[in-house]
Amino acid sequence: MSDAYLVVLGEREAISWVLRQRRMAFPATPRAEVAALAPGDRLYLYATRGAWHNPTRDRGRVIGTATVLTPVKRLNEPVEIAGRSFPSGCQLRLDGVVPYPGGLELQPLVGQLEAFPKPHAWSIYLRRALLRLPAADCRTLDRGLRPLLVEPKQAIPTYLSTAGAAGR
């Protein structure tokens, strides 16, 4: 049985890298959920409201889904993204991506999701790379996300063109 996680991406350069490379990279901070990530696990890619550097305009949104293809392993050379170092990672298969600037807004769903037992303080649960999602939460996210997803090759260019754009 595979697990599912919300992957928290708080920087547009990181979003672009994940989509372009079809890989996930993790910071050095040891986390049980990163160590437990296994091939077959499902990931929901979440772009924080600050990822595009305009949190007053943007909303935190689930922008795609992926499947883990390889175990998380230490990289020969750490990945450097937006001034941060990520020494471990894994390969992904992107299953679907919502074209930029779309996505499923997370905040209105928080009260329905078991992963956020204290909905009034929901953002505290997003201060990590991965947040484990119960099966019921996956069904809730899938209902809203499925109609928005397109083939990754259609949506990825919309993110790559915005990664370096000021004010996006």
Secondary structure by P-SEA (a helix, b strand, c coil): cbbbbbbbbccaaaaaaaaaacbbbbccccccccccccccbbbbbbbccccccccccccccccbbbbbcccbbbbcbbbbccccccccbbbbbbcccccccccccccccccccccccccccccccccccbbbbcaaaaaaaaaacccccccccccaaaaaaacccccc
